[in-house]
Amino acid sequence: MIDEHHPLLVDDHTLFREGLRSLLAAQPDLEVVGEAKNGLEATRLVSKLKPSVILMDIGMPVMDGVDPIPPTPGYCAQCLLVC
């Protein structure tokens, strides 16, 4: 049985997100659930898409990759955040 992972890609560079999506698409246990161009978009998508992994750039306009991580318990409690 293959455990599937559902990453959310967060980066302000479209070309980077597209390239990463292409690389991940080749992996049978990964299904990209969405993309965001900044931390603000990511915070809106997390509750909607329920990713198991968030791959997030730290330096982005609007809201960087550190600001969306609130100190409240339960925020994306079941997902892994990789910055």
C-alpha distance (Angstrom), angle and dihedral (degrees) to the residues before:
residue distance angle dihedral
M1 . . .
I2 3.80 . .
D3 3.81 117.9 .
E4 3.78 106.8 -138.9
H5 3.77 124.0 -142.6
H6 3.79 122.8 -156.3
P7 3.81 111.1 -156.6
L8 3.78 127.8 -166.6
L9 3.82 111.8 -148.8
V10 3.81 116.4 -143.9
D11 3.81 119.6 -176.8
D12 3.79 134.8 123.9
H13 3.82 92.4 -133.7
T14 3.80 110.2 84.5
L15 3.80 93.8 -163.5
F16 3.81 91.1 54.5
R17 3.83 92.1 49.7
E18 3.80 91.0 48.5
G19 3.80 92.0 49.2
L20 3.79 92.9 47.9
R21 3.80 90.8 47.3
S22 3.82 89.4 53.1
L23 3.80 92.1 50.6
L24 3.78 93.0 47.6
A25 3.82 92.7 46.5
A26 3.80 88.4 66.0
Q27 3.81 90.6 62.4
P28 3.82 114.7 87.7
D29 3.81 93.9 -149.1
L30 3.83 96.8 51.1
E31 3.78 128.4 79.0
V32 3.81 115.7 175.2
V33 3.81 106.8 -136.8
G34 3.78 97.8 -169.7
E35 3.78 152.5 -32.0
A36 3.79 134.9 -122.1
K37 3.80 130.1 -171.3
N38 3.82 95.6 -149.0
G39 3.78 143.1 10.1
L40 3.80 93.6 -93.9
E41 3.81 91.7 58.7
A42 3.79 89.4 45.1
T43 3.81 93.4 55.6
R44 3.81 89.4 52.3
L45 3.81 92.9 48.8
V46 3.81 99.0 45.4
S47 3.80 95.7 72.7
K48 3.80 92.1 41.2
L49 3.83 99.7 45.5
K50 3.83 101.2 30.0
P51 3.83 97.1 -147.1
S52 3.79 119.3 -163.9
V53 3.81 90.9 -149.8
I54 3.81 131.5 28.2
L55 3.80 116.1 -158.5
M56 3.80 103.2 -164.7
D57 3.79 135.4 177.6
I58 3.80 112.9 -134.4
G59 3.84 98.6 -146.8
M60 3.80 111.9 57.8
P61 3.81 135.9 134.8
V62 3.82 122.6 -107.9
M63 3.82 92.7 22.8
D64 3.78 123.5 2.6
G65 3.79 126.6 -138.1
V66 3.79 95.6 -92.6
D67 3.83 101.1 49.5
P68 3.84 96.3 64.8
I69 3.79 91.6 62.7
P70 3.79 102.6 93.7
P71 3.79 121.3 -164.0
T72 3.80 91.6 -126.9
P73 3.81 116.5 115.7
G74 3.77 115.6 -117.0
Y75 3.82 97.5 32.9
C76 3.77 103.0 136.4
A77 3.80 87.3 -23.9
Q78 3.79 93.1 168.3
C79 3.80 98.2 47.8
L80 3.80 134.6 84.6
L81 3.81 116.6 -128.9
V82 3.81 117.0 -149.6
C83 3.80 116.8 -174.7
